[in-house]
Amino acid sequence: MSGTFPTSPAPSSVEIQSIEPNLVSVAQNLQRQVRTRGGQRWVLKVSYAPLTRAEFAPIYAFAMAQRGQFETFTFTPPVISVSQGITSQNPVVNGALALGVSSASIDGLSASTNGIIKAGDFFKFSGHNKVYMATADMNSASNSTATLAFAPNLLNAVADNETITFASVPFVCSFVSDITTFSTNTSATFSLSFELVEIF
């Protein structure tokens, strides 16, 4: 791990892709058969508005220090890394979670509270780097517990009482390519975009 990608200036846009490879075949009678390969990861395509040299130089210098795909680093995308829910909560896992599950019992919450985590929010368990997405709003019951539904299915086991990060969620990434490119012009502005892939 070689640090944190510069957060200023913020990108003008971030396109996020979910890659979930499946094996699909279609028989002669056109019946479809599909089998999941069981993996998932995020790809982030990051673009900047035209930058001044002073804005551009630290970003590109950090990119060069990654030595193409060699290093990993954290990248916290603007807007989407921030929960739509109630970030003052401190959710923890209520009971260990096995590999492959897609929901978790959560406690440590305010009682009878709606929208603590909202559908579409990114989050991660403190014990590993994988980033997940909530697939339904998480509302707490009167006993301060809730069920968190998420995708993809859990890729690593999670211990009881692990904390959950759902505010400013950092993605552990590397560059997709060994080539880092920028362009400039006579007005001394710089264009920069890059593609990152989640590493876990």
N, C-alpha and C positions, 0 to 999 in steps of 0.2 A: 504494500500500500504506500502510495507516494504523496498523499495529501488530499486537499480539497480543491476542486475546480473553482476558479475565481467567480464570485457571485456578482461583481460589479465591473462593467455594466451588465445588466440582465439581458438575456437573449430576447429578441423580438418575437420569436415563436419557438415552440417545442412540439414536434410531432412524435406521438408515442405509438408504438406498435407492440402488440402481444403476439409472440411466436409460440404456437402450440402444434408441433408436428404430429400428423396423423398418417396412417397408411390407409389409402382409399382405393378400392377396386370396384369395377362395374362389370358384371357378368354379361354374357351374350343376351340374356333375357332382360337386361338393363336393371337388374336388382343391384342395389348398392351395398357394399360391405365396407365397414370402416373400423379401424382399431387405433386407439390412441397409443402413442409412444411414451406417454406419461410425463413429459417435460413441458416446461414453459419458461420463457424469459422475456424481458422487456428490451426493446430497442428504442433509443431516443435520438431523433434527428433535430439538431439544435441549429438555429440560424440567428444571426445578428443583423440589426439595422446597420447602415454604413457607420463605421467607427473612425474616430480620429486616431492618429498614430499613438497618442498617449493612452487611449482606451484599448486599442488593439494589442499593443506590445506585451503587456503582462499576460494576456490570455494566450497569445501564441507562444510565448516563452514557456508557459506551463505545459502547453500541448507538446512542445518539442522535448521537454524534460521527461515525457512519458515513454519516449523511444518507441513510437508506433504503438503496437498492441502489447508491448512488453509489460508495462506497469498497470496497476489498478489504482483507482482513486474514487473519492465520493463526489457525486454531483447531485445537488438539490435543485430540481427544476422549480422555477417560479410558478405561482398560482396553484398548480395541481398537487404540489407537495404539502399544501396546507389543508387540514381537515375542514370540511363543511360543518362538522359537529362541534361538540363542547370540549375544547382543548384543555380546560382547567381540570378535567377528570384524570384520574391516575389508574387506568385499567390494568389488571393483572390476570394471568391465566388461572382459572379455578380447576386444577387437576391436570396432570400431564396429558399431552396430546401425542397420538401415534402418527407415524408417517402415513400419508394418504387421506387423512380426514379433511373435511371441508367446512367444519364449524367448530367452535370452541366455546366452552362455558367461561364467562368472565365475571370477576368480582372486583371489589374495591371501588364501587361506583356510588354515586348519589342515588337514593331510592326513587323509584317511580319517575324516571326522567327519560324523555323521548329524544331521539336523534343524537345520542352521545357520539356515535360514529354513523355517518350517512353512507348510503349506497353510492359506490363510485369513489370513496375515499381510499387512498393508499395508506398502508401501514406495514410495520415489520415487527416481528418478535425480537426481543433483545438478544436472544441466544444465537442468531444467525443472520446472514446478510440478505436473504431473499425478501423481496418486496411483494406484498399481496394486495388485493383489492377487496373491500367489503362489497358484497353482492346484495345486501339488504340493510335498511336502517337498523341500528342496534339500540333498543330501548330497554332500560333497566326495570326490573320488577320491584315490588315493595321490600324484598329482602336484599336489595342492592346487587343482584346478579343479573346477567343478561347472556344471550346467545349471540355470538358473532359468526355470521356466515360469510365465507370468503372464497375467492378463486385466485390462483389455481389450487388444487389439492395440496396439502402440506408436503413439502419436499424434505423436511428434516423434523425429527421429533422435537417437541417443545416440553420443557420441564414445568412442573407446577410452580406457580407464582412468578413466572417470567413476566417482565413488564412489556408493554406494547408502546411503540413509538408511532404516533399518528399526527404529530405536528412537525412540520419541516422535515419530511421523511427523506433521508439521503439514499440514493441509489449507489451501490458499489459497481463501478463500470470500468471498461477499458475502451480504447478506440477500436472501431471495427476494422480499420485499415492501417497499414504501416505508412501510408502516405498522408501527410497533413498539408493542406493547400490554402493559400490566401491569394487575394488579388488587390491591387491598388491602382490609382489613376493619378492624373496630373492635378486633380483637386485635393490630393493628399488624404483621401478617405479610403478605408480598407473594408473589403467584403470578406466575411468569414462564416463558414458553416462546417459542421462536423457531425459524425454519426457515432453514437456510443452504444455499447451492448452491456446488459447487466451481467455481472459476474457473481457467483455465489458458491 
